[in-house]
Amino acid sequence: MATAALVAVFVPAVADARGPGAYDGVWDVVFATTRGNCSSGYRVPFTVVGGRVSSAGGGRVEGRVNRAGAVAVRVSVGASQASGGGRLFGNTGSGAWRGIISGDRCSGTWQATRT
């Protein structure tokens, strides 16, 4: 469960406008693990308000989406920690993540769609 909660919150998404709040909304994010022994295929919602990323389901989240669509986020749930970043465009986004999930070093990719 720590893996699901961790990946649930560390990836922001995108919108077309570039002003403050342009990325606001609820986003559906799908995570894939490409290295390590962590679960893959989680589909999780998260929230962006005023360029700040917050959890829609638990854990500590620190992240931002800037006006150009660049994303940087750090998440911790219990002993699990991860960071992610990527590029946002239109109503979709994609990028990469890495971290230590339940003691395993893992990394992978993410894709997001605004709901």
Backbone as JSON, one array per atom type, in Angstrom:
{
  "sequence": "MATAALVAVFVPAVADARGPGAYDGVWDVVFATTRGNCSSGYRVPFTVVGGRVSSAGGGRVEGRVNRAGAVAVRVSVGASQASGGGRLFGNTGSGAWRGIISGDRCSGTWQATRT",
  "N": [[0.81, -1.18, 0.0], [2.04, 1.2, 0.63], [3.52, 1.76, -1.63], [1.54, 2.34, -3.55], [0.36, 4.62, -2.39], [2.55, 6.31, -2.41], [3.26, 6.67, -5.16], [0.99, 7.85, -5.91], [1.06, 10.56, -5.62], [3.22, 12.05, -6.62], [3.48, 13.24, -9.13], [2.81, 15.92, -11.18], [0.57, 17.53, -13.57], [-0.6, 18.95, -16.72], [-1.74, 21.95, -18.41], [-3.18, 24.06, -20.99], [-2.89, 26.93, -20.82], [-0.59, 29.49, -19.62], [-0.47, 31.06, -17.34], [-0.75, 31.97, -13.78], [-2.17, 29.34, -11.94], [-2.82, 27.89, -14.2], [-2.41, 25.19, -14.43], [-4.14, 24.02, -12.75], [-6.28, 21.58, -11.29], [-7.69, 18.23, -11.28], [-5.86, 15.33, -11.86], [-5.2, 12.37, -13.71], [-2.9, 9.9, -13.24], [-0.6, 7.59, -14.55], [1.69, 5.13, -13.64], [4.74, 3.55, -14.47], [7.07, 1.03, -13.76], [10.41, 0.74, -14.57], [12.9, -0.08, -13.74], [14.01, -2.04, -11.08], [12.35, -3.63, -8.23], [9.6, -2.84, -7.89], [6.07, -2.3, -7.72], [4.03, -1.83, -10.67], [2.04, 0.08, -13.01], [0.15, 1.54, -11.62], [-2.7, 3.62, -11.38], [-3.55, 6.76, -10.58], [-5.16, 9.52, -8.93], [-4.36, 13.05, -8.58], [-3.9, 16.4, -7.27], [-3.57, 19.73, -8.5], [-3.02, 23.03, -7.6], [-2.74, 26.39, -8.2], [-0.15, 26.05, -9.22], [1.04, 24.45, -7.34], [1.6, 21.18, -6.23], [-0.41, 18.68, -4.77], [-1.37, 16.03, -2.57], [-3.83, 13.63, -3.41], [-4.45, 11.55, -1.92], [-2.91, 10.87, 0.43], [0.28, 10.88, 2.19], [3.33, 12.87, 2.17], [3.83, 15.68, 0.19], [5.84, 17.65, -1.88], [5.98, 19.93, -4.3], [6.11, 21.54, -7.56], [4.73, 23.12, -10.46], [5.97, 24.9, -13.09], [5.53, 27.98, -15.04], [6.33, 27.37, -17.63], [5.75, 24.72, -17.83], [7.42, 22.83, -16.71], [8.06, 20.25, -14.37], [8.62, 19.38, -10.99], [8.84, 17.25, -8.29], [8.69, 15.99, -4.94], [8.11, 13.19, -2.84], [7.02, 11.57, 0.14], [6.16, 8.68, 1.93], [5.73, 7.17, 4.8], [8.56, 5.17, 5.22], [9.19, 5.2, 2.57], [10.38, 6.99, -0.27], [10.36, 9.26, -3.01], [11.21, 10.95, -6.09], [10.25, 13.03, -8.82], [10.04, 14.2, -12.2], [9.37, 16.14, -15.16], [7.98, 16.98, -18.4], [5.38, 19.1, -19.44], [2.49, 19.47, -21.48], [-0.26, 20.8, -23.22], [-3.12, 18.89, -22.46], [-1.88, 16.76, -21.35], [0.89, 14.98, -19.85], [4.28, 13.91, -19.25], [7.03, 12.0, -17.94], [9.72, 11.13, -15.72], [10.48, 9.08, -12.84], [12.07, 8.31, -9.68], [13.19, 6.41, -6.85], [13.15, 5.13, -3.44], [11.28, 2.56, -2.61], [9.52, 0.92, -0.24], [11.98, -0.14, 0.65], [13.24, -0.98, -1.71], [15.23, 0.08, -4.47], [14.02, 1.88, -7.13], [12.92, 2.87, -10.42], [11.27, 4.7, -13.06], [8.71, 5.57, -15.45], [6.15, 8.08, -16.06], [2.82, 9.0, -17.01], [0.4, 11.48, -17.6], [-3.01, 12.64, -17.53], [-5.39, 15.19, -17.76], [-8.39, 15.22, -15.91]],
  "CA": [[0.0, 0.0, 0.0], [2.92, 2.37, 0.64], [3.88, 2.05, -3.02], [0.41, 3.0, -4.2], [0.22, 5.97, -1.85], [3.69, 7.1, -2.82], [3.16, 7.08, -6.55], [-0.25, 8.58, -6.11], [1.13, 11.98, -5.4], [4.42, 12.79, -6.95], [3.55, 13.69, -10.5], [1.83, 16.88, -11.61], [0.22, 17.45, -14.98], [-0.46, 20.1, -17.59], [-2.86, 22.64, -19.04], [-2.72, 24.86, -22.13], [-2.52, 28.29, -20.46], [0.69, 29.6, -18.93], [-0.56, 31.96, -16.21], [-0.94, 31.34, -12.48], [-3.34, 28.48, -11.89], [-3.07, 27.27, -15.49], [-2.3, 23.74, -14.32], [-5.06, 23.6, -11.7], [-7.24, 20.54, -11.58], [-7.44, 16.85, -10.86], [-5.17, 14.64, -12.94], [-5.08, 10.92, -13.65], [-1.5, 9.59, -13.54], [-0.27, 6.17, -14.65], [3.1, 4.92, -13.36], [5.37, 2.3, -14.92], [8.4, 0.77, -13.21], [11.31, 0.19, -15.59], [14.04, -0.67, -13.04], [13.75, -2.35, -9.68], [11.3, -4.59, -7.88], [8.44, -2.11, -7.38], [4.86, -2.51, -8.5], [3.86, -0.96, -11.83], [0.69, 0.16, -13.55], [-0.8, 2.27, -10.78], [-3.44, 4.75, -11.97], [-3.85, 7.47, -9.35], [-5.46, 10.94, -9.09], [-3.68, 14.03, -7.74], [-4.45, 17.75, -7.42], [-2.67, 20.87, -8.68], [-3.68, 24.31, -7.35], [-1.8, 27.51, -8.22], [1.2, 25.58, -9.49], [1.49, 23.57, -6.27], [1.1, 19.81, -6.31], [-0.79, 18.12, -3.48], [-1.83, 14.65, -2.57], [-5.25, 13.34, -3.41], [-4.65, 10.3, -1.21], [-1.98, 10.55, 1.52], [1.7, 11.11, 2.01], [3.83, 14.24, 2.15], [4.16, 16.05, -1.17], [6.4, 18.98, -2.11], [6.2, 20.01, -5.74], [5.68, 22.72, -8.31], [4.66, 23.16, -11.91], [6.23, 26.29, -13.44], [4.76, 28.52, -16.17], [6.75, 26.72, -18.87], [5.3, 23.34, -17.81], [8.39, 21.93, -16.08], [7.54, 19.67, -13.15], [9.56, 18.79, -10.04], [8.06, 16.85, -7.12], [9.23, 15.01, -3.99], [7.04, 12.57, -2.07], [7.4, 10.57, 1.12], [5.08, 7.96, 2.6], [6.46, 6.31, 5.71], [9.98, 5.09, 4.88], [9.35, 5.28, 1.11], [10.6, 8.33, -0.79], [10.59, 9.3, -4.45], [11.17, 12.25, -6.75], [9.9, 12.9, -10.23], [10.04, 15.41, -13.0], [9.02, 15.91, -16.55], [7.56, 18.07, -19.26], [3.95, 19.16, -19.57], [2.02, 20.14, -22.69], [-1.67, 20.54, -23.47], [-3.81, 18.2, -21.36], [-1.13, 15.55, -21.0], [2.24, 15.17, -19.35], [5.05, 12.67, -19.11], [8.33, 12.2, -17.32], [10.38, 10.0, -15.06], [10.54, 9.09, -11.39], [13.0, 7.36, -9.05], [13.09, 6.47, -5.4], [13.26, 3.92, -2.64], [9.91, 2.17, -2.28], [9.54, -0.26, 0.63], [13.34, -0.66, 0.71], [13.79, -1.28, -3.04], [15.52, 1.19, -5.37], [13.26, 1.71, -8.35], [12.72, 4.05, -11.26], [10.34, 4.41, -14.14], [8.12, 6.68, -16.19], [4.77, 8.4, -15.75], [2.03, 9.72, -18.01], [-0.74, 12.08, -16.93], [-4.09, 13.22, -18.31], [-6.3, 15.96, -16.91], [-9.73, 14.63, -15.92]],
  "C": [[0.86, 1.25, 0.0], [3.32, 2.75, -0.78], [2.76, 2.79, -3.71], [0.25, 4.42, -3.7], [1.35, 6.86, -2.3], [3.56, 7.56, -4.25], [1.92, 7.89, -6.81], [-0.05, 10.08, -6.13], [2.36, 12.67, -5.92], [4.54, 13.27, -8.38], [2.46, 14.69, -10.83], [1.53, 16.77, -13.08], [0.16, 18.81, -15.62], [-1.79, 20.7, -18.02], [-2.31, 23.53, -20.14], [-2.22, 26.24, -21.73], [-1.22, 28.31, -19.65], [0.66, 30.51, -17.71], [-0.7, 31.21, -14.9], [-2.23, 30.53, -12.46], [-3.65, 27.74, -13.17], [-3.06, 25.75, -15.43], [-3.27, 23.17, -13.29], [-5.99, 22.5, -12.18], [-6.86, 19.2, -10.99], [-6.9, 16.1, -12.07], [-5.09, 13.15, -12.67], [-3.67, 10.55, -14.11], [-1.29, 8.09, -13.53], [1.24, 6.02, -14.53], [3.56, 3.57, -13.87], [6.74, 2.19, -14.28], [9.25, 0.14, -14.3], [12.56, -0.43, -14.99], [13.66, -0.9, -11.6], [12.56, -3.26, -9.49], [10.11, -3.88, -7.23], [7.24, -2.38, -8.29], [4.74, -1.47, -9.61], [2.4, -0.91, -12.22], [-0.32, 0.86, -12.66], [-1.4, 3.43, -11.55], [-4.02, 5.51, -10.78], [-4.17, 8.94, -9.63], [-4.58, 11.8, -8.18], [-4.26, 15.4, -8.07], [-3.35, 18.76, -7.6], [-3.5, 22.14, -8.47], [-2.62, 25.4, -7.32], [-0.37, 27.11, -8.46], [1.78, 24.67, -8.43], [0.82, 22.21, -6.4], [0.75, 19.33, -4.91], [-1.35, 16.73, -3.66], [-3.34, 14.57, -2.63], [-5.51, 12.07, -2.6], [-3.61, 9.94, -0.18], [-0.54, 10.78, 1.16], [2.04, 12.59, 2.04], [4.32, 14.56, 0.75], [4.71, 17.47, -1.2], [6.69, 19.06, -3.6], [5.62, 21.25, -6.36], [5.61, 22.4, -9.79], [4.93, 24.61, -12.28], [5.46, 26.71, -14.68], [5.11, 27.87, -17.49], [6.34, 25.24, -18.93], [6.3, 22.35, -17.23], [7.87, 21.51, -14.7], [8.69, 19.14, -12.3], [8.79, 18.5, -8.76], [8.84, 15.86, -6.27], [8.1, 14.51, -3.12], [7.64, 11.63, -1.04], [6.15, 10.0, 1.77], [5.78, 6.94, 3.5], [7.94, 6.35, 5.39], [10.23, 5.18, 3.38], [9.46, 6.73, 0.68], [10.84, 8.26, -2.29], [10.59, 10.74, -4.94], [10.85, 12.02, -8.21], [9.93, 14.25, -10.91], [9.66, 15.1, -14.42], [8.59, 17.18, -17.25], [6.07, 17.97, -19.48], [3.55, 19.93, -20.82], [0.57, 19.79, -22.93], [-2.34, 19.94, -22.26], [-3.13, 16.91, -20.97], [0.25, 15.93, -20.47], [2.95, 13.85, -19.29], [6.4, 13.0, -18.49], [8.84, 10.94, -16.69], [10.33, 10.18, -13.55], [11.6, 8.11, -10.93], [12.87, 7.49, -7.55], [13.37, 5.15, -4.74], [11.87, 3.62, -2.11], [9.97, 0.87, -1.48], [10.91, -0.93, 0.63], [13.98, -0.99, -0.63], [14.05, 0.0, -3.82], [14.84, 0.92, -6.7], [13.24, 3.02, -9.14], [11.77, 3.67, -12.39], [9.86, 5.69, -14.82], [6.7, 6.93, -15.71], [4.14, 9.12, -16.92], [0.79, 10.23, -17.29], [-1.73, 12.65, -17.93], [-5.0, 13.97, -17.36], [-7.71, 15.39, -17.06], [-10.8, 15.7, -15.93]]
}
